[in-house]
Structure formats: structure tokens, C-alpha cells
Amino acid sequence: MRPYAFALAAVLLAAPSAAFAACTPGICTGAFHGVTFESFAPGTVVEGLGAVDPHLNIASVAWSFGAGCALGTTRVIEEGNTSPYSSYSTGVSVSNGCLDGVRGMGHPGNCVLDYDFTFAPGVTVGCFSIKLFDFGDYYPYGGAVHNATLTAFNASNTIVGVGTLTGGAAVDSTSGDACLSQAGLPGNFTFSVAGTGITRIELRFGASPDPNIGFDSIAFCETSAAVDVRRRTWGTMKTIAR
């Protein structure tokens, strides 16, 4: 059995909805993958290769600027549901409100995680996007600059694309709220990067971020196929060689 023959319940390989406007088949030559999280139960672990898409590996990374959330705690979250977490609360006091559907991904509130996104062996992508919700209405770490950066690297560890978000100097309960913000503002922001031969994407938050956030609508365009990494015995190799 191929190691990437996972169920594709939440993976769209056809024309995407507007949720994936930042990374679509129209701007790359490969297969479109879109993760909506809608088919996963709240509390489902999203980290690890194949957890939400057969060719995507999500990994939480320790925040560089202080004590953050425990690694490996990112889960599927649901609007109006405090289990597993109320990752954020909107201005109308709804936990995890105004995701693209009713489910997305998030970590525990009041702590920060960075993220790495990598792919199955042999897979490279031409673009990648992820939607961020509710950034900018809560700045417990102070500071005048509230930023996050999405950086794409190729196999040589060369930067091939960068996407940035800088929140306002002061808390903004409108533009930073998942339900009240207009698309493109910090509370409803799509990170997107594009480049040739992307093998890794890093999402890093600065020293004074909003820790209470959620994510949804991960998209990437696969430009090379996964390699078969099945374990082979000497007997198998002899059979193939005949």
C-alpha cells in the first residue's frame, strides 16, 4: 500500500471556492489541494504528514520570543464550540466565530505557536496560502509592531517567496475581529506565497502578536508528484528486476 493513499475527504482536487482565491489552479500548473477542515471532527489532530491532506505535513514550532503553547496541541476547532479550545472569541462573544465554514484549526488561547508546513517526499509546490482569523483585537504582549511572516523555501533552503502581515499599533476591535473585519485586514487575512520548487513554508509571529487566533482554508498547488517510498526487501527488488 502506498504510504500516501489516505482518504481525501477534506481535499479538493477540482476547481476551488473563493476561499482559496490566493492559490488556485489558474496560477500554477499542478494539482490543486484545498483543506477546509469541514469533514474533521472538533479536536482532531492536524499535525503530521497525512493528518489533513495526504501530501501536507503541519508541524507546530516553539515561538521564538517567549513561552508559547505546548507543541503538538493544534487541533480542529469549531464555531461556537469551546472543545477542544476557544482559540479566540469574536466581538459578538462566539468562540471560533466566522471561519470560512464552521471548522478550522487552532491552538489553545493566550499562547503562541509558530508553524512549519512541509510536504511528502518528492513533492514541490508552486504556491501556498492559509487564512488567519481574529488577529489584531488583543495584544497582551504590548509593543508597537504586531507582525507575522510566511516564508517559502526551496530544497536548497533559498527563500523563494514571502508574505507579511503587520497589525495596527493599537488594538482594533473591528479590523482585528474575525466577524467584523473586511477581507484583507488582520482579522480576516490570507497569507499567500508563490515561487518555484517550494518544499517548506514557515509561519513566524513577531514579539508582540495576538495569541488568540484561528486558521482555515489551506491551499497549495502541487507541481511535482510524491515519490514511492515503500520499504523494499531484497526479495522484492529481485522480483522487480526480472
C-alpha positions as CSV (number, residue, x, y, z in Angstrom):
1,M,0.0,0.0,0.0
2,R,1.3,3.4,-0.9
3,P,2.0,5.5,2.2
4,Y,0.1,8.4,0.9
5,A,-3.1,6.6,0.0
6,F,-5.1,8.4,2.7
7,A,-8.7,9.3,2.4
8,L,-9.2,12.6,0.6
9,A,-12.4,13.6,2.5
10,A,-11.2,17.2,3.0
11,V,-9.0,17.6,-0.1
12,L,-10.4,19.3,-3.1
13,L,-8.7,18.4,-6.4
14,A,-11.1,20.3,-8.6
15,A,-12.0,24.0,-9.1
16,P,-11.8,25.7,-5.7
17,S,-14.2,28.0,-4.0
18,A,-13.5,31.7,-3.4
19,A,-11.9,30.7,-0.1
20,F,-8.8,29.6,-2.0
21,A,-8.6,32.7,-4.2
22,A,-5.0,33.3,-3.2
23,C,-3.7,30.0,-4.5
24,T,-5.7,28.4,-7.4
25,P,-5.0,26.1,-10.4
26,G,-5.0,29.2,-12.6
27,I,-1.7,30.4,-11.2
28,C,0.2,27.1,-11.2
29,T,0.5,24.0,-13.4
30,G,0.0,21.3,-10.8
31,A,-2.8,19.7,-8.9
32,F,-4.8,21.9,-6.5
33,H,-5.1,20.9,-2.9
34,G,-7.5,22.7,-0.6
35,V,-8.1,21.8,3.1
36,T,-11.3,23.1,4.6
37,F,-11.4,21.1,7.8
38,E,-15.1,20.7,7.5
39,S,-15.1,16.9,7.4
40,F,-12.9,16.5,10.5
41,A,-14.4,16.3,14.0
42,P,-13.5,19.0,16.5
43,G,-10.4,18.0,18.4
44,T,-8.9,16.1,15.5
45,V,-5.1,16.4,15.5
46,V,-3.9,18.3,12.4
47,E,-0.2,17.9,12.8
48,G,1.8,15.2,10.9
49,L,2.0,14.1,7.4
50,G,-1.3,13.0,6.1
51,A,-3.3,14.3,9.0
52,V,-5.4,16.6,6.9
53,D,-4.0,16.1,3.4
54,P,-2.0,13.1,2.1
55,H,0.8,15.3,0.9
56,L,0.9,18.0,3.6
57,N,2.8,17.9,6.9
58,I,1.8,20.6,9.5
59,A,4.2,21.0,12.5
60,S,3.9,23.4,15.4
61,V,7.2,25.2,16.3
62,A,8.2,26.9,19.5
63,W,7.6,30.6,19.5
64,S,11.0,32.4,19.4
65,F,10.1,35.3,21.8
66,G,8.8,33.6,24.9
67,A,6.9,30.7,26.4
68,G,4.3,29.5,24.0
69,C,1.7,26.8,23.7
70,A,2.8,23.2,24.2
71,L,4.0,21.8,20.9
72,G,1.6,19.4,19.2
73,T,-1.6,21.0,20.6
74,T,-3.0,22.3,17.3
75,R,-6.4,20.8,16.7
76,V,-9.6,21.2,14.6
77,I,-11.7,23.9,16.1
78,E,-15.4,24.6,15.6
79,E,-17.5,27.7,15.6
80,G,-19.5,28.1,18.9
81,N,-17.7,25.2,20.4
82,T,-15.2,25.5,23.3
83,S,-14.0,21.9,22.8
84,P,-11.2,21.4,22.3
85,Y,-10.4,25.1,22.5
86,S,-11.9,28.5,22.3
87,S,-8.8,29.6,20.3
88,Y,-10.4,33.1,20.0
89,S,-13.6,34.8,20.7
90,T,-15.3,37.3,18.3
91,G,-16.8,40.7,19.2
92,V,-20.2,39.0,19.4
93,S,-18.8,36.6,22.0
94,V,-18.8,33.5,19.7
95,S,-15.9,31.1,20.2
96,N,-14.0,30.5,16.9
97,G,-16.6,32.5,15.0
98,C,-16.7,33.4,11.3
99,L,-14.3,30.8,9.9
100,D,-14.8,30.1,6.2
101,G,-17.1,27.2,7.2
102,V,-17.8,26.1,10.8
103,R,-14.4,24.4,11.3
104,G,-10.8,25.4,11.1
105,M,-7.7,24.8,13.1
106,G,-6.3,26.4,16.2
107,H,-4.2,26.1,19.3
108,P,-5.1,26.9,23.0
109,G,-5.9,30.6,23.6
110,N,-3.5,33.0,25.3
111,C,-0.3,31.4,24.0
112,V,1.6,31.5,20.7
113,L,2.8,28.9,18.3
114,D,4.8,29.2,15.1
115,Y,4.3,26.6,12.3
116,D,6.2,24.7,9.6
117,F,4.4,23.3,6.5
118,T,6.3,20.7,4.5
119,F,5.3,18.1,2.0
120,A,5.6,14.4,1.2
121,P,8.9,13.2,-0.2
122,G,9.4,14.4,-3.8
123,V,6.5,17.0,-3.7
124,T,7.2,20.6,-4.5
125,V,4.6,23.3,-4.8
126,G,4.2,26.5,-6.8
127,C,2.0,28.4,-4.3
128,F,0.7,28.1,-0.8
129,S,-1.9,30.0,1.2
130,I,-3.5,29.9,4.6
131,K,-6.2,32.1,6.1
132,L,-5.7,33.7,9.5
133,F,-8.6,34.9,11.7
134,D,-9.0,37.3,14.6
135,F,-5.5,38.9,14.6
136,G,-5.4,42.4,15.9
137,D,-8.1,42.8,18.6
138,Y,-5.9,41.6,21.5
139,Y,-2.2,42.5,22.2
140,P,-1.3,41.2,25.6
141,Y,2.5,41.4,24.9
142,G,2.4,45.2,24.3
143,G,4.7,46.6,21.7
144,A,4.1,48.9,18.8
145,V,4.7,46.4,16.0
146,H,2.5,43.3,15.6
147,N,3.6,41.2,12.7
148,A,3.7,37.7,11.2
149,T,5.6,36.4,8.2
150,L,5.0,33.5,5.8
151,T,8.3,32.5,4.1
152,A,8.7,29.8,1.4
153,F,11.9,27.9,0.8
154,N,13.1,25.6,-1.9
155,A,15.2,22.4,-1.4
156,S,18.4,24.4,-1.3
157,N,17.0,26.4,1.6
158,T,16.8,29.5,-0.5
159,I,13.9,31.9,0.1
160,V,11.6,32.0,-2.9
161,G,8.5,33.8,-1.6
162,V,7.5,36.0,1.4
163,G,4.1,37.1,2.7
164,T,3.8,39.5,5.6
165,L,1.1,40.9,7.9
166,T,1.5,43.9,10.1
167,G,-1.3,44.8,12.5
168,G,-2.1,48.3,13.7
169,A,-0.1,49.8,16.5
170,A,-3.1,49.7,18.8
171,V,-5.8,47.1,19.4
172,D,-8.6,47.4,16.8
173,S,-11.8,45.6,17.8
174,T,-13.2,45.9,14.3
175,S,-10.4,45.3,11.8
176,G,-8.9,42.7,14.1
177,D,-12.1,40.8,14.7
178,A,-12.9,37.6,12.7
179,C,-16.5,38.6,12.2
180,L,-16.3,42.4,11.8
181,S,-13.1,42.7,9.7
182,Q,-13.2,43.1,6.0
183,A,-11.2,40.5,4.0
184,G,-7.6,41.5,3.7
185,L,-7.4,43.2,7.1
186,P,-5.7,41.5,10.1
187,G,-8.9,39.9,11.4
188,N,-9.6,38.2,8.1
189,F,-6.2,37.8,6.3
190,T,-5.0,35.4,3.7
191,F,-1.3,34.7,3.7
192,S,0.0,33.7,0.3
193,V,3.4,32.8,-1.2
194,A,4.4,31.7,-4.7
195,G,7.7,30.5,-6.1
196,T,9.5,27.7,-7.9
197,G,10.1,24.4,-6.2
198,I,8.8,25.2,-2.8
199,T,9.5,22.5,-0.3
200,R,8.9,24.2,3.1
201,I,6.9,27.1,4.4
202,E,7.5,28.8,7.7
203,L,4.9,30.9,9.6
204,R,6.5,33.0,12.2
205,F,5.0,35.5,14.6
206,G,6.9,38.5,15.9
207,A,7.5,39.6,19.5
208,S,4.1,41.2,20.1
209,P,1.4,39.2,18.3
210,D,-2.2,38.5,19.0
211,P,-2.1,35.0,20.5
212,N,-5.9,34.3,20.2
213,I,-6.3,33.3,16.5
214,G,-7.6,30.6,14.2
215,F,-6.8,29.3,10.7
216,D,-8.7,27.9,7.8
217,S,-8.6,27.2,4.1
218,I,-5.1,25.9,3.5
219,A,-4.3,25.7,-0.2
220,F,-1.3,24.6,-2.3
221,C,-0.6,23.8,-5.9
222,E,1.5,20.6,-6.3
223,T,4.0,20.9,-9.1
224,S,5.7,17.6,-8.7
225,A,4.4,14.2,-7.6
226,A,5.3,12.3,-4.5
227,V,7.9,9.5,-4.8
228,D,7.1,6.0,-3.8
229,V,9.0,5.4,-0.6
230,R,7.6,1.9,0.2
231,R,10.0,-0.3,2.1
232,R,11.5,-2.8,-0.3
233,T,13.1,-6.2,0.7
234,W,15.8,-7.8,-1.3
235,G,13.3,-10.4,-2.5
236,T,11.0,-7.7,-3.8
237,M,13.9,-6.0,-5.6
238,K,14.8,-9.3,-7.3
239,T,11.2,-9.8,-8.4
240,I,11.1,-6.3,-9.9
241,A,14.4,-6.8,-11.7
242,R,13.1,-9.9,-13.5
